[in-house]
Amino acid sequence: MKAAVIVTPGEIAIESVPDPTPGPREVVVRVAGCGICGTDLHIMDGEFAPGYPIVPGHEFAGEVVEVGSAVTEVRAGDQVAVDPSLHCGECYYCKRGRGNLCENWAAIGVSTAGGAAEYALAPVRNCYVLPEGIDPADAALIEPLSCAVRGFDVLQLPEGDRVLVYGAGTMGLLNVALAVRAGAATVDVVDRNPDRLAAALAVGARAAVASADEVDEPHGWDAVIDCTGVVAAIEDGLARVATGGTFLQFGVAAADAVARWSPHRIYREEIRIVGSMAVLNSFDRAAELFADGIVDPALIITDRVPLTNYPDAIARFRAGHGLKVQVRPGSR
């Protein structure tokens, strides 16, 4: 089969690799759609992945074409979305129900071959059968949505709060959609890319601006969510949190990034700072929300390209063009 392969950091190629063969509790998925996200850039840049070469792609969905000898939950022909999480289930954090913090953390498309290929291998426990009428390529959005759902589990947003989101990329828009769904009084978005602001308004933002200074909110925002991982945005966002409010670090910053903030202010104003990492018991709820139409895939997925264009797709995503760039291996 054909697959995109990150040969070494900074080098990617389309190669012929062996077709996957399922173990007893595994399935083979013919990939309909595979999204590109910031994690793929980190892998391209030499972070996250434990070794190279690696087939990336942790956001994917498609059709089951082969099942292992002990699989009864799904069958060939089922359309599924795949949770890429590969928690060990045995370490200290897994035993405490915190698999997303697994000491042996691994994921399909990060530590094992992923969905940037014609076919991908997945444990059957990671597969969620899609209801009728859902385009399996569009359903690749369920994985990023499940990350956003986990973020809201941590955020604990009360109904009627004022929310400010930094970043109007895919993750920012999904967080906006969830905030609106959760009953936020207002949701505002900051992004320096003017091409993304209209999408934020379409998802339900009250204001979509280049700077929070453009919004009249004298007491600040009850909840501020960073979806950028950019230190300047993080520092600005922390300064915008209202007294008694919460700051959620959702975006992935570089491992050596350092942000400055006032410990006295955190103490004096009882500001809560929380983080959210990947997926935890949220994929099934994200699948239900997606099926219920929480977001319009046509608004989020702006680029659909064949697998052979994967290197160009990575470059386009890195340059900030469009929103969700998605590879569709079956297309030409």
Buried (B, 14 or more C-beta within 10 A) or exposed (E): BBBBBBEEBEEBEBBEBEEBEBBEBBBBBBBBBBBBBBBBBBBBEEEBBEEEBBBBBBBBBBBBBBBBEEBEEBEEEBBBBBBBBBBBEEBEBBEEEBBBBBEEBBBBBBBBBBBBBBBBBBBBEBBBBBEEEBBBBBBBBBBBBBBBBBBBBBBEBEEEBBBBBBBBBBBBBBBBBBBBBBEBEBBBBBBBEEEBBEBBBBBBBBBBBEEBEEBEBEEBBBBBBBBBBBBEBBEBBBBBBBEEBBBBBBBBBEEEEEBEBEEEBBEEBEBBEEEBBBBBEBBBBBBBBBBEEBBEBEBBBBBBBBBBBBBEBBBBBBEEBBBBBBBBBBBE
